[in-house]
Structure formats: C-alpha cells, structure tokens
Amino acid sequence: MQPLTEDDPRQVGGYRLLAVLGEGGMGRVYLGRSAGGRTVAVKLVHAGMARDPGFRRRFAREVAASRAVSGPGTVPVVAADPEADRPWLASAYVSGPSLGEAVAAYGPLPEPALWRLAAALGEALGTVHAGGLVHRDLKPTNVLLAADGPLLIDFGIARAADDTALTGTGLVIGSPGYMSPEQAEGREVTPAADVFALGVVLAFAATGRGPFGSGSGPELLYRVVHHDPDLTEVPERFAAVLRRCLAKDPVDRPEPAELADWAAGQGGRTEDWLPAPIVSAIARKAEQLLNLEADAAAEERPQPPPSEARTEVTGPPALPPTAIAPPLPGSPAVPPTPVPGQFPPYHTPRLPPGPQPQYVNPYAAPPRPWPAVPGGPVRPMPQADPRRRVWIAPWVQGKGLGRPLLALWGLIPLAVLFLVRDAAAELAVRHPAPSGEWADSAELVRWAVEDRGAPLVLVVPLAVAMAFLQSFRGGLYRRPAGAVRAWTALGAAFWMLWCLVIWTGVVWALGIVTALDEDAVREPDAGVFAVFGLAALALAAVGLAAVGVFFAALARLIRGLAGDVARPAAP
C-alpha cells in the first residue's frame, strides 16, 4: 500500500479512497471504504482511456463479465459505473499478497499448499466456465492468497464464450508464457485454455519459475507451442497432474471440476495451508488496513463544539466549608482565607490501600489498534509461533531420500528372505554342494548355513524406523526447527543402515545359493527354493541401486549437519 498523492482523488462513487494498491495497464487500483464500513478495491480507469468510446464498450463488457461470476474461489464485484467521467469498478478487498509476490519473496510453496491451490483454483475456474466465460489471462498476479484459501481475480480480458465481437480471429490476447498453444497461435479459445494456464501457474508455484523458461514474448510463445514443459523440480505426484493440464491438445486436458476433486482428495482440503512467512505477510496487510480504517474513522468522528474545546479545568471543584477535612497534626489550625476567583485549598483524604480510582477524559478518542505514527517508533507485530511453523529447505522432503516409505522396495524382499531363512538353510544342509566347488567361499557358506540369516533380523527395527520417520514427515512444518534437523539426520542414517542391511542380505543369499547342489530343486519343498530365489534376485537388484543410495545418504547427512536445513519462519 502507498499513501495518496495530491493528484489522486479522495472519493470515487460512494467510496472514500484510503491508499493506492497498485498500477495496471487500464488504471490505478485504490483501497476504498464505503459509508457503511465495507473495504473494497476500486479500479479507476485512466482519464485518457476514458475518452475512447471503444474502450468504454469493452469496460462495460468487463463489468458484465465480472458480475456474472460469483462462487467459491472468486472475488465478487460489488459496484461499478461504466458511464462515469472516469469509469470505475469496485470489488471485495483481499488482504493478502498475490501468488507472484509470495513466491518471489518467500520461495516455492510446499506440496500441501500446492494441492490446496490446485483444488481451489480448479473450483474457481469451474465457476467461471459455468457462467459462460473464459478467463484468458490466468497468471500468478491474478491469484490472491488469503488465509482461508486462494482467490481468482481480474477478468479484464475475459469474454463470453458466445461473444465474438470482443476479439477478432487471429488476435492474441493474454500473457506470454501462460497462454495455451491454441491461444498463442490465434486459434479458437475454449475453457480448456484456462486449464493449460492453470497448469503453468501451478508449476510456477511449485518451482518459482515458469515451465517454459524465460525470455521475450515470441520466445515464450514458441516454446509453449513446440516444447515440452520442464517439470524436473516438481514433486512427482503433482507433476503427473501438471502434465495432463499442460497437454498440447485441448481434448487431453482435464475438466476443472475433475482437477479440483482429485486435488482435494490428495490433501487439498487442509486449512493451515500457507507457510508461516506468507501468513505473516497477510497479517501485516491486515494491520495496515486496520490503521488506515482507524485513521479514517478518527477523521470522520465529530469534534466537540469550540466552546467546549476551550474549556479548561484549573483545579478541583469548590467544596463547602463543611466538606473541608479537619486539619491534620502539624497543619495550621485555621484554613487560609479563600481568595476570590480561586478554589479554596482542601486536604486530600487518606485513601484505603488497594486499587485507586482512575480519571477518564470524556473527550479522549477511543483507542486505535496500533496506529502508525509518522516518524514514531515501529511497534512489533505478533509473529508466528516458531514451534508450530518453520521454514524447511526444499531438498529435505524432496526427491527419494525425503520419503522413507520408499524403503519398502528393499524391505519386502528382505522380509521374504527373513521368513524362509530356516527352510533354506535346512535345504542347504540336506543337499550340500561338492566341497571342491565352493572351497574358496567355504567361510561364506558356513556363515550362511550356521547363522541362518541372523543379520536379517534387522528388517523388523528397520520397518519400525521407516514407519516412525514417515509418520513425522507430513507434520514437519508444525515442528520446531531442531526437530526438523534431527529428522533429516535420522533419515540419512536410516538410509545408510538400510543399505548395509540390504548388502548383508545379498551376501547371505549368495552363501545359501553356493551351498546347494543340483538335486535341491527336486526336493518336495522346492517351492521354498523358488520363493527364495525370486526374493534373492529382487534383493540383488535393490543392492545395486543401494550403492548410489548410500553415497547420496552420506552427502545428505553432511549437508544436513553443515547446511541451512530449517529455521523459524520469518514474520
């Protein structure tokens, strides 16, 4: 918010203007307040554009389009006057930053917030399309983040689906990088174009950049039409949804309602969906709004009459002689003679101990919530509780090592070997291979047969540790920063221990296979050997992958101890 200048009007329609919210290509946006106390955002058209009859017709169409949209996830239009000297439009004010401002200031949103964003914007687009409209300019600056959910705004170039007079064939209207391929090529634009733009917006929210890179308008339009989107940094489950939204063919894109329902089922109904820094930014905007409204209310409050304003109290009221307290010891025996025009002196009575009566000024203005005094001290505002919301580095929960549940790929074959270890060892005892064939690995065979897979018992504590780490993963944003660092270190140690147990299981299985002769497969219980062999092959494949996992976990442990893993969220 910026203060009004001398060139800014002080009132538009029935709304008193309090501050400047921003500047757009069409006009300036103000924060306004109605006589009844309702706060709105007033868009006032530039004087030069107001003199263009064609623009007035388009502005009237915008007002009609905006008023036709009313539902969840949209900001309603409360008043407008396209016929005024300078046309204006007033919509409900949202005390929250835009998605573009939030991502630029605080970084990409976490995955729970992405699902909530997808669910809410999909529902909002369904409302827009149900009114026969196509938004045509969905981008991060047209998405506002409020505490109770995101909101879609600005239908400045929206048009009715059956209205062909507003845009001509081949005319490209929109923002490069957020336009669908058919919109970039000037072809017919359908509601599916908004779904494509929604996919670009969600990719920006997940990574902090557009999926088609940056550059000039023509470069972006070319990539939108001919290149695949770059979703390498997007969480995998969320990236699968974005690929459908960003399909080149409009027929392959999902309906907004389908997208909203699916995202809601993945966690898009959470209430505490925004990271703590963005919640603090919303609180700061709300505080600024309260200060402006308090200042406006104080200016509108009637002042006392001049005669009352000049009344001065020079002393306590006169008391009759009988009301004067008797002299105290050491004081004059006779009170001094009163001087005309002055109040007679009197003795202050001794008050009993305890709370004393407070003097209340009847002309004092009522207290205001944290008024902003120019040049005065800056009062601290309440900050988010760092024990509940913390900033977490994206790599902590990203990629594979941030998901402990993926350890099941190795624990399942390891558990199978654990269950059949006794039967496999007994089979090796009954059908030992000729000693000459495994003379070089006699110690390995003896260890495998005699210990009967004792190291495989670690599969149980590993499964418990995996469940423990996975259960804490979803609520890390509400835990202290120290708990996040501990979770990161324990997760890295878990993966390193997981690799060691996997390799131990592979070596034990190799010892059993080496100890068996060819007749073992003809035993009545040869099915045990088949199960054992399949589990051993699966574990061997996991063991190869565990080489990279071990060094990645080691690097993660070092990075977690030396890097910026988590910290209390900034206000």
N, C-alpha and C positions, 0 to 999 in steps of 0.2 A: 504494500500500500504506500502511496505517495500523497503528500498534502496537496490541496487545491492551490492553483496559481491564480493570478489576477485575471487571466484570460478564460478561466474555467467558469461555467455558470454555477450558480448556487442552488438552483431548483430546476427540475425538469418534470413537467406534468404535475402530479401531486406529490412528488418525491423530493426531499431535501438531500442534496449531494454532500457527502462527508469526506470522500477521499477518491483518488484515482487508482483504479485497479490495474489498468494496463492500456496498451495501444494496439489497435488492429488495423488491417488494411481498409476496413469500412469506416471505422470511427474509434472514439475513445470510450472506454468502459469505466464507469464510476460505481462507487459504493453509495447506495441511496437508502433513505429511511422515510417510510410513509408517516402520515399523521397518526396512524394507529400503532406505530412502533415496529412495523414489519421491515426487515432488512432485505434489500434486493440488489441485484447487479443491473445497472442501467447502461445500455449501449446507445450512445448518442452519435448519429451519423455526422460526418464531416460536412461543413457548410457547402463546399464546392460540389460534393456528390449529391447533396440535396437539391441542387438546381437542375439536375439531369432527370427529365421525365421518365426515361427508360429505367434509370436506377430506382426511382420511386415505385415503378411497377414491380421490379424484381424484389424490392424490400417488402412490398405488400405480400408478395408470394411467400417470402421467407417467414413473415409473421404468421400467415395462414398455415404454413407447413409446421412451424414450431408449435402452434396451438393445437394442431391435430395429434401431436404426440403427448401422451400422458400415461405414465405407467411406471413400474419399478425400474430403477436404474437411469431415469431421465430427469432432467431439471425442467420444471414446468415454467411456461411463460405466464406472468401474472397480469401484465398490462402492456399496451403498445399504442402508438399513434403514427401510422404511416403518412398521414396527411398534415402533420405539423410542419412549421417552418423548417425545423431540423428534425426529421423522423427519429423516433427512439423506440426502444424495446426494453422492457424490464422483466427479468427472470429471477427466480429464487436464488439467493446468495448461498454459496457453499464455502465454509471457512476451512478450506483445505487446499494443498498445492496440487498442481496438475501432475500427471504421471511423468511428463518430461522433466519438470522441475525436481520431483522427488528422486528420480533415477540419476539425474545429473549431480544432485547434491549428496545423496546417500548410497548410491550404487544399485545394482540389480536387486529385485525383490526375491525373497526366499520362496521355495516351492509351495508351501501352504498358501502364501499370498497370491501366487500365480494361479492356483486353482480357483480361489475366490474371485480373482479378477476375470478369469475366463467365464465363470458361471454368471457373474453379474452383467458383464458386457454382452454375453450371448442372450441373456434375458432382455436387456435393453434393446438390442438390435431386433429381437422378435417383436417388441412393442412398436418400434419404428416401422418395420415392414408390415405389421398388421394394419397400420394406418395408411398403407398405400404409398409409402415414402422410401427413398433410397438416400442414405446419409451422404455418400460420395466423398466425404473428407474426414474419415476416421483416422486420427493420429494421436500421439501422446499428449499434445497440448489440448486436445478436446476431451480428455478423460480426467475428471477431478477425483481425488482420493479423499473420501470422508471417513470418519470413524466407523460409521455403520455400513460402509460399502462404497465401491466406485460408482461414479455417475457420468453419463454421456451428455455432452453439451454441444452447442453450436451447429445448428442446421442451416448455416449461412448459404450453402450451395446445394442443400437437399432439394429434391424436386419430387412431385407426384409421379408415380410410375406411369400414369396415362397422360402426362402433360408433356408434349413435345415442343411447345413453344418456348420454353425456358432455355433449352440448349439445342443447338443445331447439330446435324450429322457431322462427324469428324472433329467436333470441338472437344478438346481435352480439358477437363476441369478437375482439379484435385491437387494433392501434394506428391511430388515425385518421391519414389521410394515406398510410398504407402498406397499406391494405386494398383489395381488389378491389371493383368495383361490386357484384357479386353478394354479396360478404361484407358490404358496407355496408348493403345492402337486406335482409339477413337471409335471403337465398335459399340454396339448396344450395351448399355449398362443395366444389370439386373441386381436384385438383392444379394446375389452371390458375390458381387464385387465388394460389398461391405464385409463379408466373411473373410475374403482374402486380406483386406486391410486390417481386420481384427487379428489375423494370424501374424502380420508384420508387427502390430502393436504389442502383442504378447511376447514375440521374440525379442523385441526391444526391452520389454520389462524384465525378461529373464537374463539378458546378457549386457544391457546398457548400450547396445548398438543395433542398427538395422541388419536384417539377414541378407540384404543385398549390398552391403558396404556403404561407402560414402562417395561423394563426388558431385559433379554438376548434374543438372536435371536430365539432360539427354543420356548421360552415362547410366544414371539410375533407371531410367525408363527402359534402356536396352537390356540391363541385367534382369529387370523384372520380367521381361518378355522371354528372354533366351537362356538365362542361367538358373540353376537350382539354388535354393536358399542355403545359407551357411548356418547350420544349427548345431555345430560341434560343441558349444558350451552350454546348450540347453539340457536340463535333466531328461533322461531317456524317455520316461513315460510321457512327459509333457511334450517332448519333441515329436512323438508319434501323432499327437493331436494336431500339432502345428503343420506337419507335412500334409495332412488332409485339408486343412484350411488354405494352405499355400499351393494347392494343385493348380496347374495351368488351365485345365479345363474346368469351367464353372460347374459342370454337371457332377464332377468328382468331389466338390466341397460339401461339407455337412450343412444342414439347416441350423440356424441359430438356436432353436429350441433343443435340438438334439445335442448340440455342443454344450448348452447350459446344463441339461440334465446329466450328461456324462461327467462334466467337470464337478458338479455338485456332489456326485457320488464318490469322487476321488478326494474329497476334503474341502470342497468349495462352499461349505456352509459354516465354517468357523467364524466366530465373532471377533476374537482378538487376532485379526488377520494382518495388521500392519506392523512392521518393525518399529521399535521404540523411537528412533530418531524422527520418523515421519509422524508418529503420534505427537511428539513434542512440537514439531512444526505446526501441526493443526492446532495445538493448544496455544502457540504463540499468535497465530492468526485470530483465534477466538479472543485472546486477551486484547489485541489491537482493536478488534471490533467493539469489545466492551468499553474500552477507553473512549473511542470515538462516540459511541452512543451516550456515554455518561457526559461527555463534553457538550454534546448537542442538547441533552436533556437539561443540563445546567443553564445553558444559554436561553432555552425556552421557558425556564421557570420564572414566574412573575416576581419582580423585585419589590421590596417594601416601599410605601409612599415616602417621598422626600422628607416630610416632617418626622416620620418615624425613623428614617435612616439617620437624621441628625441628632436624635435624642441620645443624650449621654447620661450615664449613671455616675454621679460624683461621689456617692457614698451610700451607706445603709439608710433605710427609711427612718424618719424621725420616730422616736418612741415617747410615749407619755412619761411624765416623771415617775409614775408608779411602776413603770416597766423597767426602770433602770435598776440594775442589780446593786445590792448593797456593797459598800466599799470593802475591799479585801484588806487584810492586815498589811500595814505599811503604805497604804494609799491615802490621799487626802480625805479628811473627814467629810468635807462638803464638796460635791461635784462642782466643777468650774461652771461659771455662768455661761449659758449658750450665747453665741454671737449671732445676731440676725443674719439670715441668709446662709447659715451653715447648719449642718446637722449636729445635734448635741453629742458629745462623746458618751460612750457607754462601755461597760465592762463585758468582755467576752465570757460567757458562761463556760464552765468546765464541762466538756462533753464526756460521756462514758466511753470506756475503751470499746474497740470494735470497728466495723466499717462505718465511715463517715459519709454524710450526705454529699452528693455530687451536684455541682451547679450546671445547669443545662441552658445554653444560649438559645432562646426561641427563634433567633434569626439565622442560626447556623445552617448551612446547606447540608443535606443528608450525605453520609459518607459514600464515596465512589469507589468502585473496585479497582485499586491500583492505578490511579491516574498517572498519565505520563506528563511530567513537568519538564519543559524545555530547559536544558542546562542543569537539571537537578540530578540527584543520584539515581542510578538504574537499579530498580528493585529486582531481586532474583525471583524467577518464576519457578513453580514446582517442577521438579524433574521426575522422570520415570524411575521407578524403583529398580536399581541395577540388579537386585536379587530376582526380579521377575523377567526382565527383558534385557538381553545383551546382544551386542554385535558379534557375529561369528564369521570368520573367514570363509569364503565360498568353497574352498577345497576341503574343509573339514567334513562336510556331509556329501560332497560331490564325488563323482566317479565311483569306482568299485569299492575301494577300501573304506569309504564312508558308509557303506551299507553292510553291516555284519551279517545280515541274513543270507548274503551270497555265499557264506562259508558252507552252506548246506551241500553245494556241489561236491565238496570233498568229504563232508561228514557222512553222507549217505553211503557211498561205497566203503568207507572206513567202518561204519556201523555194521554193514553186512559181513565184512571180514571178522569183526569182533564176535558176531553171533555164531559163525561157522568155524571159529578157530579151533575148538576142541575136536570137532569131527574131522577137519582137515589134518590136524596133527596125528590123530589116530590112524587115518588112512596112510599117512607117510610112514608110520611105524610098521603097519602090516605089509606095505609094498615099498620097501626101500630101494632106491636105485643102486646099481652096482657101485661099489665104493670107488672104483677107478674113474668113474665118470665125474665124480664131484670131489676128487681128492683136494683140489685147490680151494674148494669152498666148504670143507668139512666143518669148520668152525661156524660158518653161517648156517649150515643145515642143522647142526646140533643145537644152536641157539634157537632156531625157528621151531624145531620139534619139541625141545625140552621146555622152553618158556611158554610155548603155546600162545604167543601173542600177548604177553603181559603188557608191553607198551601200548597196545591198542585200547587198554582200559581208559586211557586219557580221552577217548571220544566222549565219555559222559561229562567230565568237567568242561570240555570244550563246548559241548552243546549248551550247558548251563551258562557259560560265559557269553556265548553268542546271543542267547535269549536276553540276558541281562543288558548287554550293550545295545541290542536292538530296541528294547523297551524304553531306554533312556534317549534314544536318538530323536524321536518325534518331539520331545519337550525341552530340547536344549536351549531354545530361545527364552525360556522362562527360568532357567537355572543360572546361578552365579557364574561369572567368567572363570573362576577357578575350577568349578565342576566341569565346564566345557574343556578346559585344558587337560584335566585328569581323564575325561572320556576319550580325548584324542590320543593321549599316551597309552591308555589301556587298550584302545582299539588297535594301535600299531603293534603293541606287544602281543595281543591276541593273534593277529595275523602271522607274526613271526613264529609263535608257538604252533599255530595251525600248520605252517609249512613243515616244521620239524616233525610233527606227528605224522603228516602225510608221507614224508620221505621214510620215516621209520616203518610205516605200514607197507610201503612198496618193497623195502628191503626184506621184511618178514615174509611177504607173499612170494618173493623171489626164492627165499630159502626153502619154503614148502614145495614150490614147483620143482626145484632142483632135487629134492629128496624123493620124489615119486618116480616109480618105474612105469613102463608102458601098460602093465596089467591093471593099474589103478583105475583106469577108465572103464574096466569091465566088472567092477565091483557092483553088488546090488545097490549100494548107496552112492553110485557115481553121480547122481544128481547133485550131491553136495559139492563134488569136484566142479561141476558145470557152474553152479552158483558162485563158487569160489573163484573160478577162472574169470567169469564176467566182471565180478567186483574188482579183481586184481587188475584187469585191463583198464577199467574205468579209473581206478586209483592211479595207475601209471600215467594216464593222460593228464589227470589233475596234478600229478607230481611234476610233470614237465612245465606246466603253467606256474607251479608254485615257485619255480626259480625266479621268475620275474616278480612274483608277488612278494617274495622275501625281501628283495632289494628295494622294492617300492615301499614296503612297510618300514624298512630301516630308514629310508630317506624321509618318510613321513614322521617317524619318531624324532629324528634330528630336527626337522623343520618345525615340529610342534614344540620342541623344547627351546628352540632359538628364535622362532618367528612370532608374529602377531596373530595368535590363534583366536583369541576372544578378549573383549574388554567391555566394561559397562557402556551401554549405549549413550551417545552424546545427546544432550537435551535438544 
